[in-house]
Amino acid sequence: MPNEIDRAGLQLEFDDRFDGPRLDESKWLPYYLPQWASRERTRARAETGDGLVLRIDADQQPWAPDLDGPLRVTSLQTGVRSGQLGSGDGQLRFREGLLVTEFQPEQRLYTPRYGMVEVRAKAIAEPNVMVAMWLVGFEPTPEESGELCVMEIYGSEVEPGRALVGTGVHPWSDPELTEDFAKVELAGDATDWHDYAVAWSPGRSDFFIDGELVRTCLQAPAYPLQLMLDVYEFEPGGVYPKRFEVQRVRGWRWADAPSGLRGSATARA
């Protein structure tokens, strides 16, 4: 297959098939940006055993109504940290004026610097819903905040036989990165199982759907990133629960470099 993932240079280091009776909290934190709200308010509604289901339920409250209106979220992430209560020091500062409302001690469960991350998941074909996987800077400083969007799929862009999948690089406050985001077409039923992946090394990020290269960005964050796996509901409506199904998440490091560094291409022609 042309432009497929070359796994020969990769070594598996993270693998979760969500087959246990409960979420493995040595791998995932069951919260969404709790420094801007709280762990209790953002606790994930999740099922495991035969893969993962992240739910939005009818009785679920908006995660941070003063900041994000009616948005409801169920999310997992593989790291967290913040500054002190009342400071502006926290991860993924998505708007101006954010202040820490609950201090988060530093936890790094899985924060790769370079390598490849892949998720096998189903989209949701409801217009008020989005599913996503992002890799975002662990952000010990505001500059280490860049993002690799592995996939984000709006239900409003899912049609019979096709869908649009967002991929690319978002700099946030990283002055070394520039915005490079685009939506690519998935030919097929996005509500069925598909594999979405990014492989990144110094100066290059390659994005894949079902093992085929769909985009290349000639830049990459140069610091550890944490995984964010999310389902969002923008406003109430439709059938509940909303169910974001995930079969597995895997992460690899570059086998030929102990530090995880590799600068060569990640797809083979």
Secondary structure as GFF3:
##gff-version 3
##sequence-region A 1 269
A	DSSP	beta_strand	4	5	.	.	.	ID=ss1
A	DSSP	three_ten_helix	7	9	.	.	.	ID=ss2
A	DSSP	beta_strand	10	16	.	.	.	ID=ss3
A	DSSP	three_ten_helix	34	36	.	.	.	ID=ss4
A	DSSP	beta_strand	46	47	.	.	.	ID=ss5
A	DSSP	beta_strand	52	56	.	.	.	ID=ss6
A	DSSP	alpha_helix	65	68	.	.	.	ID=ss7
A	DSSP	beta_strand	72	77	.	.	.	ID=ss8
A	DSSP	beta_strand	79	80	.	.	.	ID=ss9
A	DSSP	beta_strand	107	108	.	.	.	ID=ss10
A	DSSP	beta_strand	115	121	.	.	.	ID=ss11
A	DSSP	beta_strand	129	137	.	.	.	ID=ss12
A	DSSP	beta_strand	147	154	.	.	.	ID=ss13
A	DSSP	three_ten_helix	155	157	.	.	.	ID=ss14
A	DSSP	beta_strand	158	159	.	.	.	ID=ss15
A	DSSP	beta_strand	162	170	.	.	.	ID=ss16
A	DSSP	beta_strand	180	187	.	.	.	ID=ss17
A	DSSP	beta_strand	194	201	.	.	.	ID=ss18
A	DSSP	beta_strand	204	209	.	.	.	ID=ss19
A	DSSP	beta_strand	212	217	.	.	.	ID=ss20
A	DSSP	beta_strand	225	233	.	.	.	ID=ss21
A	DSSP	beta_strand	242	254	.	.	.	ID=ss22
A	DSSP	beta_strand	267	268	.	.	.	ID=ss23
###
